Amino acid sequence: MAKSGRRNRVVALTLIGVVGGMAGLAFASVPLYRLFCQVTGYAGTPKTGADARQSNPLTGDVRTVTVEFDANIQRDVPWVFEPVQRRVTVRPGETALIFYRARNTSDKAVTGTATFNVTPYKAARYFNKIACFCFTEQTLAAGQEIDMPVQFTVDPSILTDANTSTVHTLTLSYTFFLADPANPPAPKPTAARPAAKDAAAVGAGSS
């Protein structure tokens, strides 16, 4: 009996360790997956920061690339979010600076965070973001409006890669989510409707 009890405790502790390890791996998988995407360009994720390669701009009669900008918000984010410029045309290798604009339409401060991707996916690895507001929490006070910069380059290798040499247009897309979805902002109050008897009185007075 003693050996059987000891064996059961060992099995229980082993199972607890396995479950704890799986939970830790699941928790770490999100930032690890994000890092993997940023380094490799997988799933339309452009390279950012130190991983982004800055190249010398091409000169002469070189084909340009058009970059279009898309903006989205999750349903419970009470913001107006849009690109200031809808598109720009750049030479591969040159640095470009554009802005997105966000305005909080609620009556309280709201904190959001943005994810992004680039399409077509096969060209995302050549879109290098030098600086942006992605993955950084942005807090807007009630009614506040801000312009958020994005600085980027398109790697000249996009022109020589057989898979992307025919790509003429890229789309950079952002989506804002609530940073704390467990505590969503309350909807903006609307004007109260008159009581039934008051409405009737108004109708009688106007007849």
C-alpha positions as CSV (number, residue, x, y, z in Angstrom):
1,M,0.0,0.0,0.0
2,A,2.8,2.4,0.9
3,K,4.5,1.7,-2.5
4,S,1.2,2.2,-4.3
5,G,0.6,5.5,-2.6
6,R,4.1,6.7,-3.3
7,R,3.6,5.7,-7.0
8,N,0.4,7.6,-7.2
9,R,2.0,10.8,-5.8
10,V,4.8,10.6,-8.3
11,V,2.3,10.2,-11.2
12,A,0.2,13.1,-9.9
13,L,3.3,15.4,-9.6
14,T,4.4,14.4,-13.0
15,L,1.0,15.3,-14.5
16,I,1.0,18.6,-12.7
17,G,4.5,19.4,-14.1
18,V,3.4,18.5,-17.7
19,V,0.3,20.6,-17.4
20,G,2.3,23.6,-16.0
21,G,4.8,23.2,-18.8
22,M,2.1,23.2,-21.5
23,A,0.5,26.3,-20.0
24,G,3.9,28.1,-19.9
25,L,4.5,27.1,-23.5
26,A,1.1,28.4,-24.6
27,F,1.7,31.7,-22.8
28,A,5.1,32.1,-24.5
29,S,4.0,31.0,-27.9
30,V,2.3,34.4,-28.8
31,P,5.4,36.6,-28.4
32,L,7.6,33.8,-29.9
33,Y,5.3,33.5,-32.9
34,R,5.2,37.3,-33.3
35,L,9.0,37.4,-33.2
36,F,9.2,34.6,-35.7
37,C,6.9,36.4,-38.1
38,Q,8.8,39.7,-37.8
39,V,12.1,38.0,-38.5
40,T,10.9,35.9,-41.4
41,G,8.1,37.9,-42.9
42,Y,5.8,34.9,-42.4
43,A,2.0,35.5,-42.5
44,G,2.4,38.9,-44.1
45,T,4.4,40.3,-41.2
46,P,7.1,42.8,-42.3
47,K,10.4,43.1,-40.6
48,T,10.7,45.8,-38.0
49,G,13.3,47.6,-35.9
50,A,16.7,46.0,-35.8
51,D,15.5,43.2,-38.1
52,A,14.6,45.6,-40.8
53,R,17.4,46.0,-43.4
54,Q,17.9,49.6,-44.7
55,S,19.2,49.6,-48.2
56,N,20.6,52.4,-50.3
57,P,17.9,53.7,-52.7
58,L,18.2,52.7,-56.3
59,T,18.9,55.4,-58.8
60,G,18.2,55.9,-62.5
61,D,15.2,54.5,-64.4
62,V,14.1,52.1,-61.7
63,R,10.6,50.6,-61.3
64,T,8.7,52.1,-58.4
65,V,6.4,50.3,-56.0
66,T,3.0,51.6,-54.8
67,V,2.2,51.1,-51.1
68,E,-1.4,51.4,-50.1
69,F,-2.6,51.8,-46.5
70,D,-5.6,50.2,-44.8
71,A,-7.0,50.8,-41.3
72,N,-9.4,48.6,-39.2
73,I,-10.7,48.6,-35.6
74,Q,-12.2,45.8,-33.6
75,R,-15.9,46.4,-33.0
76,D,-15.5,47.4,-29.3
77,V,-12.9,50.1,-29.9
78,P,-14.7,53.5,-29.9
79,W,-12.2,55.1,-32.3
80,V,-12.1,56.6,-35.8
81,F,-8.9,55.2,-37.3
82,E,-7.7,55.9,-40.8
83,P,-4.6,56.6,-42.9
84,V,-3.8,60.2,-43.6
85,Q,-2.4,59.2,-47.0
86,R,-4.2,56.4,-48.9
87,R,-1.1,55.4,-50.9
88,V,2.4,56.5,-51.8
89,T,4.8,55.5,-54.6
90,V,8.4,54.8,-53.6
91,R,11.7,53.7,-55.1
92,P,12.9,50.5,-53.6
93,G,15.5,51.4,-51.0
94,E,14.3,54.9,-50.2
95,T,12.9,55.8,-46.8
96,A,9.2,56.9,-46.7
97,L,7.2,58.5,-43.8
98,I,3.5,58.4,-43.6
99,F,0.9,58.9,-40.9
100,Y,-2.2,57.1,-39.5
101,R,-4.8,59.2,-37.5
102,A,-6.9,58.0,-34.6
103,R,-9.6,59.8,-32.7
104,N,-11.3,58.6,-29.5
105,T,-15.1,59.2,-29.9
106,S,-16.0,58.0,-26.4
107,D,-16.3,60.0,-23.1
108,K,-13.4,58.2,-21.4
109,A,-9.7,57.3,-22.0
110,V,-9.3,54.2,-24.1
111,T,-6.0,52.2,-24.6
112,G,-5.6,50.2,-27.8
113,T,-2.8,48.2,-29.4
114,A,-2.4,47.5,-33.1
115,T,-1.4,44.4,-35.1
116,F,-0.4,44.6,-38.8
117,N,0.4,42.7,-41.9
118,V,1.4,43.3,-45.5
119,T,-0.1,41.7,-48.6
120,P,0.7,40.0,-50.9
121,Y,2.2,37.8,-48.2
122,K,5.1,36.7,-50.5
123,A,6.4,40.3,-50.6
124,A,6.1,41.0,-46.9
125,R,9.7,40.1,-46.2
126,Y,10.8,43.0,-48.4
127,F,8.7,45.6,-46.6
128,N,10.9,46.9,-43.8
129,K,9.3,49.1,-41.1
130,I,11.9,51.2,-39.4
131,A,9.6,52.8,-36.9
132,C,5.8,52.4,-36.2
133,F,3.2,52.4,-33.4
134,C,2.5,48.6,-33.8
135,F,2.4,46.5,-30.6
136,T,2.8,49.6,-28.5
137,E,-0.2,50.6,-26.4
138,Q,-1.8,53.9,-27.4
139,T,-3.9,55.7,-24.9
140,L,-6.3,58.4,-26.1
141,A,-8.2,60.7,-23.8
142,A,-11.9,61.3,-24.4
143,G,-12.2,63.1,-27.7
144,Q,-8.4,63.1,-28.3
145,E,-7.0,62.8,-31.8
146,I,-3.4,61.9,-32.7
147,D,-1.3,61.3,-35.8
148,M,0.9,58.2,-35.6
149,P,4.0,57.9,-37.9
150,V,5.2,54.9,-39.8
151,Q,8.6,55.0,-41.4
152,F,9.5,52.2,-43.9
153,T,11.6,51.1,-46.9
154,V,10.9,48.5,-49.6
155,D,14.0,46.3,-50.1
156,P,15.4,46.5,-53.6
157,S,15.6,42.7,-53.6
158,I,11.9,42.7,-54.3
159,L,12.7,43.5,-57.9
160,T,15.1,40.6,-58.4
161,D,13.3,37.9,-56.5
162,A,11.5,35.7,-59.1
163,N,8.5,35.4,-56.8
164,T,8.0,39.1,-56.3
165,S,9.5,40.8,-59.4
166,T,6.0,41.3,-60.8
167,V,4.6,42.8,-57.6
168,H,3.8,46.5,-58.2
169,T,1.5,47.2,-55.2
170,L,1.8,46.4,-51.5
171,T,-0.9,47.0,-48.9
172,L,0.0,47.7,-45.3
173,S,-2.9,47.0,-43.0
174,Y,-3.4,47.8,-39.3
175,T,-6.1,46.6,-36.9
176,F,-6.6,48.2,-33.5
177,F,-7.8,46.1,-30.5
178,L,-8.6,47.0,-26.9
179,A,-5.5,46.6,-24.8
180,D,-7.7,45.5,-21.9
181,P,-10.7,43.7,-23.5
182,A,-11.9,42.6,-20.0
183,N,-12.7,46.3,-19.3
184,P,-14.4,47.8,-22.4
185,P,-15.4,51.4,-22.4
186,A,-19.0,52.2,-21.7
187,P,-21.0,53.4,-24.7
188,K,-21.4,57.1,-25.1
189,P,-24.7,58.2,-23.4
190,T,-27.6,59.2,-25.7
191,A,-30.3,61.8,-25.1
192,A,-33.2,60.5,-23.0
193,R,-36.5,60.0,-24.8
194,P,-39.5,61.9,-23.3
195,A,-41.9,59.9,-21.2
196,A,-45.1,58.7,-22.9
197,K,-47.4,61.3,-21.1
198,D,-44.9,64.1,-22.0
199,A,-44.9,63.1,-25.6
200,A,-48.7,63.1,-25.6
201,A,-48.8,66.5,-24.1
202,V,-46.5,67.8,-26.8
203,G,-48.7,66.3,-29.5
204,A,-51.8,67.9,-28.0
205,G,-50.2,71.3,-27.8
206,S,-49.2,71.2,-31.4
207,S,-52.7,70.3,-32.7
